[in-house]
Amino acid sequence: MPTLKTIAEFDHQVTGVTVTPDGRIFVNFPRWTEDAPISVAEVLPDGGLRPYPDEEWNAWRNETAFEKSLDQHFVCVQALYADGRGSLWVVDPGAPGNERVLPGAPKLVCIDLASDRVRRVIPVPPDVARQGSYLNDMRLSPDGKTAYLTDSGAEGAIVVVDVESGVSYRTLAGHPSTQLEKDVIVEVDGAPLRRPDGRQPMFASDGIALSNDGATLYWQALTGRSLYCVDTALLGKDTPRERREAGVRKLGETHVSDGLLMSGRDTLYLTSPSDNAVTRWTDGKVERLVQDARLRWPDTMAEGPDGDIYVTASHIQDTYWFKPGAPAAVRTALFCFSPESAG
């Protein structure tokens, strides 16, 4: 198996990671079980963090909710995406604690990497980021014109954003492919993962990936094992619902997964929280690529310019959601490995 290398360790829960073509690394910290002091940060060469793009965008706190504008500050950032076109995209579902969506908070924030300044904010309106929704992860079409996001909330869906106009809409909402699978049990450390009241993680469409030509979108529910895809041409707003749904294809059975990544070499990777691993989808089957006890709940992946895969360990099972008495903050980490060393 490839060797897992520690890039940085954090005092707060990390979820997303992305790497730019010139090797800059960015991570984010959602406000799930704590009022995180930084939402988006650049990882410095020594492993330190720099609030990004600046301290003011990261200045929102629960106790300052009525003092800081929700549309000009990060509220509960879930994911990041460097588009290879000079921009960093930030996905803010605007739902601290993964609960109530704060009015005006859901948004996509586009940051210019050359100037380290916010270039644009695209609000996601309440008819798209509904109460009970949770915008999770994002991919951008190769031409930069269309963003695709998963909604892992109560009614799973794919959210499509026209980048030029800023118009967004929900699609495949309620379709079986975007919903959690009720017969799937999420296990970690060899046992079902449960909250004190007996609930397990219940997340719909979560991990998302896009083929390098932009023609095929892939996704999977976290509480699920079925991997799906659809031609992006069918996700246009004017495509009849029946035609779109008929175009959804089930590729096969995988495992509980929180993140997907399509590499530059057209290899689809999946995180596997149940066994602290990362796998790849090869010829219609899952192949375990790397497994390490330090990968407690591997969450999000990104590919570096040299082909190395970066992956966050978000330690969801170690939060007080599942371990009563645990501190609000949990120590997490960012790792990387070379898939080429796996042969």
Disulfide bonds with the S-S distance in Angstrom:
none
